[in-house]
């Protein structure tokens, strides 16, 4: 079974790879012998994350500070990966933001920023890396990190986020169709509640830590049949599947990892 999930020697870009789900994925890929570019907005956090990963002594990780929303982010990140590792095999579009602001209170600038990071940045990164895949003529894998909110809204205040993630789901399917002749497979993972630095923050402004814990406990009790939040490592397993030979005949597909959240 081991060769089916072998990712050793693969060269990987992970956006938002310095913390949360992105770092969980990066850790498993480096442990598996892959080389990873941690493309992240926060240079210091990316540097620290790369040091932790390189201490594993298997694959190699390099930090790259970049704003995914910038027009040339995809081109620059692809260039770094090729320069450092020689080629690109896998792109994992993980970077995303999710400010909880009801639409009636959200400014146009806030809405635009969410779409610029979560959708436009993902699309342009996919386009830039897709061009490299075509040039390399050996196929490739693009793995988008969507959300259960791609399918169903989870709470008030996430209209912008939900809109972006719904669009990412449809983009995944459309781009998979476009890139299939080039042997590039495009798939999407739809996580539910995952315990990260972001989800540990209060769900609403003005909520103290004790109230935030109570909110989270109630959310888990009422919404997640498995009775707990997911862990970044549990998303990493799906990413390895989509990046490996185990998914050689899979494209345009989505994989829900939510502890049963959508069942409720």
C-alpha positions in Angstrom: 0.0 0.0 0.0 2.9 2.4 0.7 3.6 3.4 -2.9 0.0 4.5 -3.4 0.5 7.3 -0.9 4.1 8.1 -1.6 4.8 11.8 -1.8 8.6 11.7 -1.4 10.5 14.0 -3.7 7.4 16.0 -4.6 7.7 19.8 -4.8 4.8 21.5 -3.2 3.4 25.0 -2.8 1.1 25.6 0.2 -0.5 29.0 0.6 -1.2 30.0 4.2 1.2 27.2 5.1 2.7 28.7 8.2 0.0 27.9 10.7 -3.4 26.2 11.2 -4.5 23.7 8.5 -1.8 24.8 6.2 1.0 24.0 8.7 -0.6 20.7 9.5 -0.5 19.7 5.9 3.0 21.0 5.4 4.2 19.0 8.4 2.9 15.7 7.0 4.3 16.5 3.5 7.7 17.2 4.8 7.6 14.1 7.0 6.8 12.2 3.8 9.9 13.5 2.1 8.3 16.3 0.0 9.8 19.8 -0.5 7.5 22.6 0.5 7.2 26.4 -0.2 5.3 28.0 2.7 3.7 30.9 1.0 2.4 33.1 3.7 1.6 36.8 4.4 3.5 36.8 7.7 7.2 36.5 7.1 8.2 35.9 10.7 5.7 33.2 11.3 6.6 31.5 8.0 10.3 31.6 8.9 9.6 30.0 12.3 7.4 27.4 10.7 10.1 26.5 8.1 12.6 26.0 10.9 10.3 23.6 12.7 9.8 21.6 9.5 13.4 21.5 8.5 14.2 20.1 12.0 12.4 17.0 11.0 15.3 16.1 8.7 13.3 14.7 5.8 11.8 17.0 3.1 12.8 20.6 2.9 10.7 23.7 3.7 11.4 27.3 2.6 9.4 30.4 3.7 8.1 32.9 1.1 6.4 36.0 2.3 3.6 37.0 -0.2 0.2 38.5 -0.2 -2.0 36.0 -2.0 -4.3 38.8 -3.1 -1.7 40.5 -5.1 -1.9 40.1 -8.9 1.6 38.7 -9.3 1.6 36.4 -6.2 1.1 33.3 -8.2 3.9 34.0 -10.7 6.3 34.9 -8.0 5.5 31.9 -5.9 5.8 29.5 -8.8 9.2 31.0 -9.7 10.5 30.5 -6.1 9.4 26.8 -6.2 11.0 26.1 -9.5 14.2 28.0 -8.6 14.6 26.2 -5.2 13.4 22.8 -6.1 13.5 22.5 -9.9 9.8 22.0 -10.6 6.3 22.1 -9.1 4.2 18.9 -8.6 1.5 20.0 -6.2 -0.3 23.3 -5.4 -2.4 23.4 -2.2 -4.5 26.6 -2.1 -5.1 26.9 1.6 -4.8 30.7 2.4 -8.1 32.2 3.5 -9.7 34.8 5.8 -13.0 34.7 7.5 -14.0 37.9 9.3 -17.3 37.5 11.0 -19.3 40.6 10.1 -23.0 40.6 9.1 -23.3 41.8 5.5 -25.5 44.7 6.6 -22.5 46.0 8.6 -19.8 45.1 6.2 -18.0 47.7 4.1 -17.4 47.2 0.4 -13.7 47.2 1.2 -14.0 44.3 3.7 -16.1 42.3 1.2 -13.6 42.9 -1.6 -10.7 41.8 0.6 -12.3 38.5 1.5 -12.9 37.7 -2.2 -9.5 39.0 -3.1 -7.8 36.5 -0.8 -10.2 33.6 -0.8 -11.2 33.5 -4.5 -9.2 35.9 -6.7 -5.9 34.9 -5.1 -6.7 31.2 -5.4 -7.7 31.5 -9.0 -4.6 33.5 -10.0 -2.3 31.1 -8.1 -3.9 28.2 -9.9 -3.5 29.9 -13.2 0.2 30.6 -12.7 1.0 27.1 -11.4 -1.2 25.6 -14.1 0.9 27.3 -16.7 4.0 25.7 -15.2 2.3 22.3 -15.2 1.6 22.7 -18.9 5.2 23.8 -19.6 6.6 20.8 -17.6 4.4 18.3 -19.5 4.2 15.9 -16.7 0.8 16.7 -15.2 0.2 18.0 -11.7 -2.1 18.3 -8.8 -4.1 21.3 -7.4 -5.8 20.9 -4.1 -8.1 23.6 -3.0 -9.2 24.0 0.7 -12.8 25.0 0.6 -15.2 24.6 3.6 -18.5 23.0 4.5 -19.7 26.6 4.0 -19.1 25.9 0.3 -22.3 23.9 0.6 -24.2 25.3 3.6 -23.9 28.5 5.7 -22.8 27.8 9.2 -23.7 31.1 10.9 -24.7 34.7 10.5 -21.8 37.0 9.7 -20.0 34.8 7.1 -21.8 35.9 3.9 -18.6 37.1 2.3 -16.7 34.0 3.3 -19.5 31.7 2.3 -19.8 33.4 -1.1 -16.1 33.0 -1.7 -16.0 29.3 -0.7 -19.0 28.5 -2.8 -17.3 30.1 -5.7 -14.1 28.1 -5.0 -16.1 24.8 -5.2 -17.4 25.7 -8.6 -14.0 27.0 -9.8 -12.5 23.7 -8.8 -14.9 21.8 -11.0 -14.5 24.2 -13.9 -10.7 24.3 -13.8 -10.6 20.5 -13.4 -12.4 20.3 -16.8 -10.1 22.8 -18.4 -6.9 21.2 -17.1 -7.7 17.5 -17.6 -6.2 17.3 -21.1 -2.9 18.4 -19.6 -3.1 15.6 -16.9 -3.6 18.2 -14.2 -6.0 17.0 -11.5 -7.9 19.6 -9.5 -9.8 18.7 -6.4 -11.2 20.3 -3.2 -11.3 19.4 0.5 -14.3 20.8 2.5 -13.4 20.9 6.2 -15.9 21.5 9.0 -14.8 22.8 12.4 -11.1 22.4 12.8 -9.2 23.6 15.9 -6.7 26.2 14.7 -5.3 29.5 15.9 -8.2 31.2 14.0 -11.1 29.1 15.3 -9.8 29.5 18.9 -10.7 33.2 18.7 -14.2 34.3 20.0 -17.0 33.8 17.5 -18.2 37.4 18.0 -16.7 40.8 19.0 -16.8 41.6 22.7 -16.8 38.0 23.9 -14.4 37.2 26.7 -12.3 33.9 26.7 -14.7 32.1 29.1 -17.7 33.0 27.0 -15.8 31.9 23.9 -15.1 28.5 25.4 -18.8 28.1 26.3 -19.8 29.1 22.8 -17.4 26.5 21.3 -18.7 23.8 23.7 -22.3 24.5 22.7 -21.4 24.5 19.0 -19.7 21.1 19.3 -22.5 19.6 21.3 -25.3 20.9 19.0 -23.6 20.7 15.6 -20.9 18.0 15.5 -22.1 14.3 15.8 -18.5 13.0 16.5 -18.4 15.4 19.5 -15.2 17.2 18.9 -13.4 19.6 16.6 -11.2 18.3 13.9 -7.4 18.6 13.8 -5.2 20.1 11.0 -3.6 16.6 10.7 -6.9 15.1 9.7 -7.1 17.5 6.8 -3.5 16.6 5.9 -4.5 13.0 5.3 -6.9 14.0 2.6 -4.3 16.3 1.0 -1.9 13.4 0.8 -4.6 11.3 -0.9 -5.2 14.0 -3.5 -1.5 14.5 -4.1 -0.6 10.8 -4.4 -1.1 7.9 -6.8 -4.0 6.8 -4.7 -6.2 9.4 -6.4 -4.8 8.9 -10.0 -8.3 8.8 -11.5 -9.9 11.6 -9.4 -10.5 15.1 -10.6 -13.2 17.8 -10.0 -14.1 16.0 -6.8 -14.8 17.2 -3.3 -14.1 15.5 0.0 -16.0 16.6 3.1 -14.2 16.3 6.4 -16.5 17.6 9.1 -17.2 15.1 11.9 -20.7 14.8 10.6 -21.5 18.5 10.8 -23.5 18.7 7.6 -25.7 15.8 8.9 -27.2 18.2 11.4 
